[in-house]
Amino acid sequence: MRQLMWFRTDLRVQDNSALAAAMQAGPTVAVFLLSPAQWQQHDDAPCKVDFWLRNLRHLSEALGQLGVPLLIRQADTWDKAPQVIAELCNEHEIRCVQVNEEYGINETERDHAVADRLGEQGIQWRSHLDQLLFQPGSVLTKAGNYFQVFSQFRKVCYSRLHTALPPLVALPHPQQALGINADAVPEAVPGFATPEESLRALWPAGEADAHERLETFADEAIGDYHQQRDLPAKPGTSQVSTYLAAGVLSPRQCLHRALMCNQGEFESGNTGVITWINELLWREFYKHILAGYPRVSRHRAFRQETEALPWRDAPQDLAAWKEGRTGIPLIDAAMKQLLATGWMHNRLRMVVAMFLTKNLLIDWREGERFFMQHLIDGDLAANNGGWQWSASTGTDSVPYFRIFNPVSQSQRFDAQGRFIRHWLPQLNELSDKDVHNPRARKGGDLFAGCDYPAPIVDLSSSRTRAISAFKGLSEARLPSLFDDDSQAPWRN
């Protein structure tokens, strides 16, 4: 019985649940749908779409070695997917479609519609767990609800992993050629500009490069991850989030590689490894939140009472934040990094998000959307979860009164200002002290002839304003509190 493997955000042949199931069940054809209008509606970044296309070319080659042709079809929006997939099945006499599950509300509705259409034609639909370690709905509280606190979720995950570690899926054996030619993967799609070559060079496509990055991190940096991950001027993070978001790497592969560095331990042994595994579980946690609480897919606050917050309508401040000209060096350097590379360091994502939502008191949804429009590793669950964590509107959120000061964050994690100097070269001549807060020096203006703006907001008074806004909400319904930020999400 001929199978159709429908690739989405799972662009790999190794450890791919649906691909292995399809090739085991029968002769397999693969397809990827180009959906530029849908991607625009989802604010997918041009660099991310370009990354998909580059990986598709590698995927097509890898599938060819397995005897599987990769076809490219157009479904501009996902409401066209049922017809496109059904027609493809009829064209190639396919009797079963195999997919890996996705969890956004639009993705879920799309898959239900396709499955219903195929069912009318007597074509089977098979979906598989692949993006996650645990099936959403299988890690629940004693009351049968989805967890809303990460530490509790993590505890149950650990207990499950100790008893049943998700195995890696074997690479399928090649099949006999089907006599179907693979389609050419386009160089670009309408509405998405090709990014600068300097950005593309930072994120080489293909499984080989993804695994090389993971191996380098495991061999050289994972042991110190807990100490180095917060230092933006150092390569202390794995930077595999881009490959995870596109499915070029699987979370199972990442977990197994980490365990190899720690004698198979989750909770003891090397602190760096344990910390990185926790970040894989943060990713897992937000995917489960996406499945269990669909409102977060609809641009709604997880903590519904925070919808009453009096966000400011401040387009000039928002534009300054987006363009990296707030006059706060760490904020501006981080935004310059995002615009140039399609990526931002883990801690800085929290710092710039908190600055926008607390110091500028601008709605977190503005920042969430801007990040998705520029991040090469943009992922709805992680991005939404991180923004709502920082804005104190989400599950397990940071307390509303604990607001990162970007100057002290810069002094603490980039003491010599190396990160700032790299992205804001106009500040190169300032001392290690002044580079974090140039306007703080007494007795003169450091900026005579220097092209750098004055701060658009006073950090102290804006902090007071934010606290006052949150205090206006019901005290009894405010987010749960943390003692520190060691449980912070948004790790890369």
Secondary structure as a PSIPRED ss2 file (coil, helix, strand):
# PSIPRED VFORMAT (PSIPRED V4.0)

   1 M C   1.000  0.000  0.000
   2 R C   1.000  0.000  0.000
   3 Q E   0.000  0.000  1.000
   4 L E   0.000  0.000  1.000
   5 M E   0.000  0.000  1.000
   6 W E   0.000  0.000  1.000
   7 F E   0.000  0.000  1.000
   8 R C   1.000  0.000  0.000
   9 T C   1.000  0.000  0.000
  10 D C   1.000  0.000  0.000
  11 L C   1.000  0.000  0.000
  12 R C   1.000  0.000  0.000
  13 V C   1.000  0.000  0.000
  14 Q C   1.000  0.000  0.000
  15 D C   1.000  0.000  0.000
  16 N C   1.000  0.000  0.000
  17 S H   0.000  1.000  0.000
  18 A H   0.000  1.000  0.000
  19 L H   0.000  1.000  0.000
  20 A H   0.000  1.000  0.000
  21 A H   0.000  1.000  0.000
  22 A H   0.000  1.000  0.000
  23 M H   0.000  1.000  0.000
  24 Q H   0.000  1.000  0.000
  25 A H   0.000  1.000  0.000
  26 G C   1.000  0.000  0.000
  27 P C   1.000  0.000  0.000
  28 T E   0.000  0.000  1.000
  29 V E   0.000  0.000  1.000
  30 A E   0.000  0.000  1.000
  31 V E   0.000  0.000  1.000
  32 F E   0.000  0.000  1.000
  33 L E   0.000  0.000  1.000
  34 L E   0.000  0.000  1.000
  35 S C   1.000  0.000  0.000
  36 P H   0.000  1.000  0.000
  37 A H   0.000  1.000  0.000
  38 Q H   0.000  1.000  0.000
  39 W H   0.000  1.000  0.000
  40 Q H   0.000  1.000  0.000
  41 Q H   0.000  1.000  0.000
  42 H C   1.000  0.000  0.000
  43 D C   1.000  0.000  0.000
  44 D C   1.000  0.000  0.000
  45 A C   1.000  0.000  0.000
  46 P H   0.000  1.000  0.000
  47 C H   0.000  1.000  0.000
  48 K H   0.000  1.000  0.000
  49 V H   0.000  1.000  0.000
  50 D H   0.000  1.000  0.000
  51 F H   0.000  1.000  0.000
  52 W H   0.000  1.000  0.000
  53 L H   0.000  1.000  0.000
  54 R H   0.000  1.000  0.000
  55 N H   0.000  1.000  0.000
  56 L H   0.000  1.000  0.000
  57 R H   0.000  1.000  0.000
  58 H H   0.000  1.000  0.000
  59 L H   0.000  1.000  0.000
  60 S H   0.000  1.000  0.000
  61 E H   0.000  1.000  0.000
  62 A H   0.000  1.000  0.000
  63 L H   0.000  1.000  0.000
  64 G H   0.000  1.000  0.000
  65 Q H   0.000  1.000  0.000
  66 L C   1.000  0.000  0.000
  67 G C   1.000  0.000  0.000
  68 V C   1.000  0.000  0.000
  69 P C   1.000  0.000  0.000
  70 L E   0.000  0.000  1.000
  71 L E   0.000  0.000  1.000
  72 I E   0.000  0.000  1.000
  73 R E   0.000  0.000  1.000
  74 Q E   0.000  0.000  1.000
  75 A C   1.000  0.000  0.000
  76 D C   1.000  0.000  0.000
  77 T C   1.000  0.000  0.000
  78 W H   0.000  1.000  0.000
  79 D H   0.000  1.000  0.000
  80 K H   0.000  1.000  0.000
  81 A H   0.000  1.000  0.000
  82 P H   0.000  1.000  0.000
  83 Q H   0.000  1.000  0.000
  84 V H   0.000  1.000  0.000
  85 I H   0.000  1.000  0.000
  86 A H   0.000  1.000  0.000
  87 E H   0.000  1.000  0.000
  88 L H   0.000  1.000  0.000
  89 C H   0.000  1.000  0.000
  90 N H   0.000  1.000  0.000
  91 E H   0.000  1.000  0.000
  92 H C   1.000  0.000  0.000
  93 E C   1.000  0.000  0.000
  94 I C   1.000  0.000  0.000
  95 R C   1.000  0.000  0.000
  96 C E   0.000  0.000  1.000
  97 V E   0.000  0.000  1.000
  98 Q E   0.000  0.000  1.000
  99 V E   0.000  0.000  1.000
 100 N E   0.000  0.000  1.000
 101 E C   1.000  0.000  0.000
 102 E C   1.000  0.000  0.000
 103 Y C   1.000  0.000  0.000
 104 G C   1.000  0.000  0.000
 105 I H   0.000  1.000  0.000
 106 N H   0.000  1.000  0.000
 107 E H   0.000  1.000  0.000
 108 T H   0.000  1.000  0.000
 109 E H   0.000  1.000  0.000
 110 R H   0.000  1.000  0.000
 111 D H   0.000  1.000  0.000
 112 H H   0.000  1.000  0.000
 113 A H   0.000  1.000  0.000
 114 V H   0.000  1.000  0.000
 115 A H   0.000  1.000  0.000
 116 D H   0.000  1.000  0.000
 117 R H   0.000  1.000  0.000
 118 L H   0.000  1.000  0.000
 119 G H   0.000  1.000  0.000
 120 E H   0.000  1.000  0.000
 121 Q C   1.000  0.000  0.000
 122 G C   1.000  0.000  0.000
 123 I C   1.000  0.000  0.000
 124 Q E   0.000  0.000  1.000
 125 W E   0.000  0.000  1.000
 126 R E   0.000  0.000  1.000
 127 S E   0.000  0.000  1.000
 128 H E   0.000  0.000  1.000
 129 L C   1.000  0.000  0.000
 130 D C   1.000  0.000  0.000
 131 Q C   1.000  0.000  0.000
 132 L C   1.000  0.000  0.000
 133 L C   1.000  0.000  0.000
 134 F C   1.000  0.000  0.000
 135 Q C   1.000  0.000  0.000
 136 P C   1.000  0.000  0.000
 137 G C   1.000  0.000  0.000
 138 S C   1.000  0.000  0.000
 139 V C   1.000  0.000  0.000
 140 L E   0.000  0.000  1.000
 141 T C   1.000  0.000  0.000
 142 K C   1.000  0.000  0.000
 143 A C   1.000  0.000  0.000
 144 G C   1.000  0.000  0.000
 145 N C   1.000  0.000  0.000
 146 Y E   0.000  0.000  1.000
 147 F C   1.000  0.000  0.000
 148 Q C   1.000  0.000  0.000
 149 V C   1.000  0.000  0.000
 150 F H   0.000  1.000  0.000
 151 S H   0.000  1.000  0.000
 152 Q H   0.000  1.000  0.000
 153 F H   0.000  1.000  0.000
 154 R H   0.000  1.000  0.000
 155 K H   0.000  1.000  0.000
 156 V H   0.000  1.000  0.000
 157 C H   0.000  1.000  0.000
 158 Y H   0.000  1.000  0.000
 159 S H   0.000  1.000  0.000
 160 R H   0.000  1.000  0.000
 161 L H   0.000  1.000  0.000
 162 H H   0.000  1.000  0.000
 163 T H   0.000  1.000  0.000
 164 A C   1.000  0.000  0.000
 165 L C   1.000  0.000  0.000
 166 P C   1.000  0.000  0.000
 167 P C   1.000  0.000  0.000
 168 L C   1.000  0.000  0.000
 169 V C   1.000  0.000  0.000
 170 A C   1.000  0.000  0.000
 171 L C   1.000  0.000  0.000
 172 P C   1.000  0.000  0.000
 173 H C   1.000  0.000  0.000
 174 P C   1.000  0.000  0.000
 175 Q C   1.000  0.000  0.000
 176 Q C   1.000  0.000  0.000
 177 A C   1.000  0.000  0.000
 178 L C   1.000  0.000  0.000
 179 G C   1.000  0.000  0.000
 180 I C   1.000  0.000  0.000
 181 N C   1.000  0.000  0.000
 182 A C   1.000  0.000  0.000
 183 D C   1.000  0.000  0.000
 184 A C   1.000  0.000  0.000
 185 V C   1.000  0.000  0.000
 186 P C   1.000  0.000  0.000
 187 E C   1.000  0.000  0.000
 188 A C   1.000  0.000  0.000
 189 V C   1.000  0.000  0.000
 190 P C   1.000  0.000  0.000
 191 G C   1.000  0.000  0.000
 192 F C   1.000  0.000  0.000
 193 A C   1.000  0.000  0.000
 194 T C   1.000  0.000  0.000
 195 P C   1.000  0.000  0.000
 196 E C   1.000  0.000  0.000
 197 E H   0.000  1.000  0.000
 198 S H   0.000  1.000  0.000
 199 L H   0.000  1.000  0.000
 200 R H   0.000  1.000  0.000
 201 A H   0.000  1.000  0.000
 202 L H   0.000  1.000  0.000
 203 W C   1.000  0.000  0.000
 204 P C   1.000  0.000  0.000
 205 A C   1.000  0.000  0.000
 206 G C   1.000  0.000  0.000
 207 E H   0.000  1.000  0.000
 208 A H   0.000  1.000  0.000
 209 D H   0.000  1.000  0.000
 210 A H   0.000  1.000  0.000
 211 H H   0.000  1.000  0.000
 212 E H   0.000  1.000  0.000
 213 R H   0.000  1.000  0.000
 214 L H   0.000  1.000  0.000
 215 E H   0.000  1.000  0.000
 216 T H   0.000  1.000  0.000
 217 F H   0.000  1.000  0.000
 218 A H   0.000  1.000  0.000
 219 D H   0.000  1.000  0.000
 220 E H   0.000  1.000  0.000
 221 A C   1.000  0.000  0.000
 222 I H   0.000  1.000  0.000
 223 G H   0.000  1.000  0.000
 224 D H   0.000  1.000  0.000
 225 Y H   0.000  1.000  0.000
 226 H H   0.000  1.000  0.000
 227 Q H   0.000  1.000  0.000
 228 Q H   0.000  1.000  0.000
 229 R C   1.000  0.000  0.000
 230 D C   1.000  0.000  0.000
 231 L C   1.000  0.000  0.000
 232 P C   1.000  0.000  0.000
 233 A C   1.000  0.000  0.000
 234 K C   1.000  0.000  0.000
 235 P C   1.000  0.000  0.000
 236 G C   1.000  0.000  0.000
 237 T C   1.000  0.000  0.000
 238 S C   1.000  0.000  0.000
 239 Q C   1.000  0.000  0.000
 240 V C   1.000  0.000  0.000
 241 S H   0.000  1.000  0.000
 242 T H   0.000  1.000  0.000
 243 Y H   0.000  1.000  0.000
 244 L H   0.000  1.000  0.000
 245 A H   0.000  1.000  0.000
 246 A H   0.000  1.000  0.000
 247 G C   1.000  0.000  0.000
 248 V C   1.000  0.000  0.000
 249 L C   1.000  0.000  0.000
 250 S C   1.000  0.000  0.000
 251 P H   0.000  1.000  0.000
 252 R H   0.000  1.000  0.000
 253 Q H   0.000  1.000  0.000
 254 C H   0.000  1.000  0.000
 255 L H   0.000  1.000  0.000
 256 H H   0.000  1.000  0.000
 257 R H   0.000  1.000  0.000
 258 A H   0.000  1.000  0.000
 259 L H   0.000  1.000  0.000
 260 M H   0.000  1.000  0.000
 261 C C   1.000  0.000  0.000
 262 N C   1.000  0.000  0.000
 263 Q C   1.000  0.000  0.000
 264 G C   1.000  0.000  0.000
 265 E C   1.000  0.000  0.000
 266 F C   1.000  0.000  0.000
 267 E C   1.000  0.000  0.000
 268 S C   1.000  0.000  0.000
 269 G C   1.000  0.000  0.000
 270 N C   1.000  0.000  0.000
 271 T H   0.000  1.000  0.000
 272 G H   0.000  1.000  0.000
 273 V H   0.000  1.000  0.000
 274 I H   0.000  1.000  0.000
 275 T H   0.000  1.000  0.000
 276 W H   0.000  1.000  0.000
 277 I H   0.000  1.000  0.000
 278 N H   0.000  1.000  0.000
 279 E H   0.000  1.000  0.000
 280 L H   0.000  1.000  0.000
 281 L H   0.000  1.000  0.000
 282 W H   0.000  1.000  0.000
 283 R H   0.000  1.000  0.000
 284 E H   0.000  1.000  0.000
 285 F H   0.000  1.000  0.000
 286 Y H   0.000  1.000  0.000
 287 K H   0.000  1.000  0.000
 288 H H   0.000  1.000  0.000
 289 I H   0.000  1.000  0.000
 290 L H   0.000  1.000  0.000
 291 A H   0.000  1.000  0.000
 292 G H   0.000  1.000  0.000
 293 Y C   1.000  0.000  0.000
 294 P H   0.000  1.000  0.000
 295 R H   0.000  1.000  0.000
 296 V H   0.000  1.000  0.000
 297 S H   0.000  1.000  0.000
 298 R H   0.000  1.000  0.000
 299 H C   1.000  0.000  0.000
 300 R C   1.000  0.000  0.000
 301 A C   1.000  0.000  0.000
 302 F C   1.000  0.000  0.000
 303 R C   1.000  0.000  0.000
 304 Q H   0.000  1.000  0.000
 305 E H   0.000  1.000  0.000
 306 T H   0.000  1.000  0.000
 307 E H   0.000  1.000  0.000
 308 A H   0.000  1.000  0.000
 309 L C   1.000  0.000  0.000
 310 P C   1.000  0.000  0.000
 311 W C   1.000  0.000  0.000
 312 R C   1.000  0.000  0.000
 313 D C   1.000  0.000  0.000
 314 A C   1.000  0.000  0.000
 315 P H   0.000  1.000  0.000
 316 Q H   0.000  1.000  0.000
 317 D H   0.000  1.000  0.000
 318 L H   0.000  1.000  0.000
 319 A H   0.000  1.000  0.000
 320 A H   0.000  1.000  0.000
 321 W H   0.000  1.000  0.000
 322 K H   0.000  1.000  0.000
 323 E H   0.000  1.000  0.000
 324 G C   1.000  0.000  0.000
 325 R C   1.000  0.000  0.000
 326 T C   1.000  0.000  0.000
 327 G C   1.000  0.000  0.000
 328 I C   1.000  0.000  0.000
 329 P H   0.000  1.000  0.000
 330 L H   0.000  1.000  0.000
 331 I H   0.000  1.000  0.000
 332 D H   0.000  1.000  0.000
 333 A H   0.000  1.000  0.000
 334 A H   0.000  1.000  0.000
 335 M H   0.000  1.000  0.000
 336 K H   0.000  1.000  0.000
 337 Q H   0.000  1.000  0.000
 338 L H   0.000  1.000  0.000
 339 L H   0.000  1.000  0.000
 340 A H   0.000  1.000  0.000
 341 T H   0.000  1.000  0.000
 342 G C   1.000  0.000  0.000
 343 W C   1.000  0.000  0.000
 344 M C   1.000  0.000  0.000
 345 H C   1.000  0.000  0.000
 346 N H   0.000  1.000  0.000
 347 R H   0.000  1.000  0.000
 348 L H   0.000  1.000  0.000
 349 R H   0.000  1.000  0.000
 350 M H   0.000  1.000  0.000
 351 V H   0.000  1.000  0.000
 352 V H   0.000  1.000  0.000
 353 A H   0.000  1.000  0.000
 354 M H   0.000  1.000  0.000
 355 F H   0.000  1.000  0.000
 356 L H   0.000  1.000  0.000
 357 T H   0.000  1.000  0.000
 358 K H   0.000  1.000  0.000
 359 N H   0.000  1.000  0.000
 360 L C   1.000  0.000  0.000
 361 L C   1.000  0.000  0.000
 362 I C   1.000  0.000  0.000
 363 D C   1.000  0.000  0.000
 364 W H   0.000  1.000  0.000
 365 R H   0.000  1.000  0.000
 366 E H   0.000  1.000  0.000
 367 G H   0.000  1.000  0.000
 368 E H   0.000  1.000  0.000
 369 R H   0.000  1.000  0.000
 370 F H   0.000  1.000  0.000
 371 F H   0.000  1.000  0.000
 372 M H   0.000  1.000  0.000
 373 Q H   0.000  1.000  0.000
 374 H H   0.000  1.000  0.000
 375 L C   1.000  0.000  0.000
 376 I C   1.000  0.000  0.000
 377 D C   1.000  0.000  0.000
 378 G C   1.000  0.000  0.000
 379 D C   1.000  0.000  0.000
 380 L H   0.000  1.000  0.000
 381 A H   0.000  1.000  0.000
 382 A H   0.000  1.000  0.000
 383 N H   0.000  1.000  0.000
 384 N H   0.000  1.000  0.000
 385 G H   0.000  1.000  0.000
 386 G H   0.000  1.000  0.000
 387 W H   0.000  1.000  0.000
 388 Q H   0.000  1.000  0.000
 389 W H   0.000  1.000  0.000
 390 S H   0.000  1.000  0.000
 391 A H   0.000  1.000  0.000
 392 S C   1.000  0.000  0.000
 393 T C   1.000  0.000  0.000
 394 G C   1.000  0.000  0.000
 395 T C   1.000  0.000  0.000
 396 D C   1.000  0.000  0.000
 397 S C   1.000  0.000  0.000
 398 V C   1.000  0.000  0.000
 399 P C   1.000  0.000  0.000
 400 Y C   1.000  0.000  0.000
 401 F C   1.000  0.000  0.000
 402 R C   1.000  0.000  0.000
 403 I C   1.000  0.000  0.000
 404 F C   1.000  0.000  0.000
 405 N C   1.000  0.000  0.000
 406 P H   0.000  1.000  0.000
 407 V H   0.000  1.000  0.000
 408 S H   0.000  1.000  0.000
 409 Q H   0.000  1.000  0.000
 410 S H   0.000  1.000  0.000
 411 Q H   0.000  1.000  0.000
 412 R H   0.000  1.000  0.000
 413 F H   0.000  1.000  0.000
 414 D C   1.000  0.000  0.000
 415 A C   1.000  0.000  0.000
 416 Q C   1.000  0.000  0.000
 417 G C   1.000  0.000  0.000
 418 R H   0.000  1.000  0.000
 419 F H   0.000  1.000  0.000
 420 I H   0.000  1.000  0.000
 421 R H   0.000  1.000  0.000
 422 H H   0.000  1.000  0.000
 423 W H   0.000  1.000  0.000
 424 L C   1.000  0.000  0.000
 425 P H   0.000  1.000  0.000
 426 Q H   0.000  1.000  0.000
 427 L H   0.000  1.000  0.000
 428 N C   1.000  0.000  0.000
 429 E C   1.000  0.000  0.000
 430 L C   1.000  0.000  0.000
 431 S C   1.000  0.000  0.000
 432 D C   1.000  0.000  0.000
 433 K C   1.000  0.000  0.000
 434 D H   0.000  1.000  0.000
 435 V H   0.000  1.000  0.000
 436 H H   0.000  1.000  0.000
 437 N C   1.000  0.000  0.000
 438 P H   0.000  1.000  0.000
 439 R H   0.000  1.000  0.000
 440 A H   0.000  1.000  0.000
 441 R C   1.000  0.000  0.000
 442 K C   1.000  0.000  0.000
 443 G C   1.000  0.000  0.000
 444 G C   1.000  0.000  0.000
 445 D C   1.000  0.000  0.000
 446 L C   1.000  0.000  0.000
 447 F C   1.000  0.000  0.000
 448 A C   1.000  0.000  0.000
 449 G C   1.000  0.000  0.000
 450 C C   1.000  0.000  0.000
 451 D C   1.000  0.000  0.000
 452 Y C   1.000  0.000  0.000
 453 P C   1.000  0.000  0.000
 454 A C   1.000  0.000  0.000
 455 P C   1.000  0.000  0.000
 456 I C   1.000  0.000  0.000
 457 V C   1.000  0.000  0.000
 458 D C   1.000  0.000  0.000
 459 L H   0.000  1.000  0.000
 460 S H   0.000  1.000  0.000
 461 S H   0.000  1.000  0.000
 462 S H   0.000  1.000  0.000
 463 R H   0.000  1.000  0.000
 464 T H   0.000  1.000  0.000
 465 R H   0.000  1.000  0.000
 466 A H   0.000  1.000  0.000
 467 I H   0.000  1.000  0.000
 468 S H   0.000  1.000  0.000
 469 A H   0.000  1.000  0.000
 470 F H   0.000  1.000  0.000
 471 K H   0.000  1.000  0.000
 472 G C   1.000  0.000  0.000
 473 L C   1.000  0.000  0.000
 474 S C   1.000  0.000  0.000
 475 E H   0.000  1.000  0.000
 476 A H   0.000  1.000  0.000
 477 R H   0.000  1.000  0.000
 478 L C   1.000  0.000  0.000
 479 P C   1.000  0.000  0.000
 480 S C   1.000  0.000  0.000
 481 L C   1.000  0.000  0.000
 482 F C   1.000  0.000  0.000
 483 D C   1.000  0.000  0.000
 484 D C   1.000  0.000  0.000
 485 D C   1.000  0.000  0.000
 486 S C   1.000  0.000  0.000
 487 Q C   1.000  0.000  0.000
 488 A C   1.000  0.000  0.000
 489 P C   1.000  0.000  0.000
 490 W C   1.000  0.000  0.000
 491 R C   1.000  0.000  0.000
 492 N C   1.000  0.000  0.000
